[in-house]
Amino acid sequence: MHGVTFMYDDSPLTLLVEDALYAAKHDRCGTAVDILRDAFPYLTEPDSYRVCKAMAEAGTVATVRAHGGVKPDPAAGELWAPGGHTDDPLLLWSIWFLVAHANADSTMTRTLFAVMWERGRSEVLAAACTLLGAVASISLIADEVVAQ
């Protein structure tokens, strides 16, 4: 829709993620948060999970782009691993959710999401906004790497 470099599927939820990611990547973070904040009160648990999965897919695509198209081979025992350190629990959740998705570990993504869902919709929204910020950052890095 806006030149975002992924397509999880053609559902309205994916379009919502594309719009939010486009806004975040173009220095309109308030708009990106508004897009999620306006949608999340109406989303069911499965739809909220799908939104997070679509964001994680965009992050996975961007991570692969940032690594020159190289990605781990799970058949060879290779997996993505989180790096760095943060004391921010929402950022930590976002990183682990993204890594679990990138490794096609649906058990872990479902477990991580379930923990956040149990904490309430406001926590899910906060986690989704943090995930969006992480994905936008990775996507911008990937854009720079590809442009070099």
Protein Blocks (a to p, Z undefined) as FASTA:
>chain_A
ZZpabdfblcfklmmmmmmmmmmmnopaklmmmmmmmmmmmpcfklmmmmmmmmmmmmmm
mmmmmnnopacdfknopacddedjdfbfklmmmmmmmmmmmnopaklmmmmmmmmmmnoj
klmmmmmmmmmmmmmmmmmmmmmmmmZZ
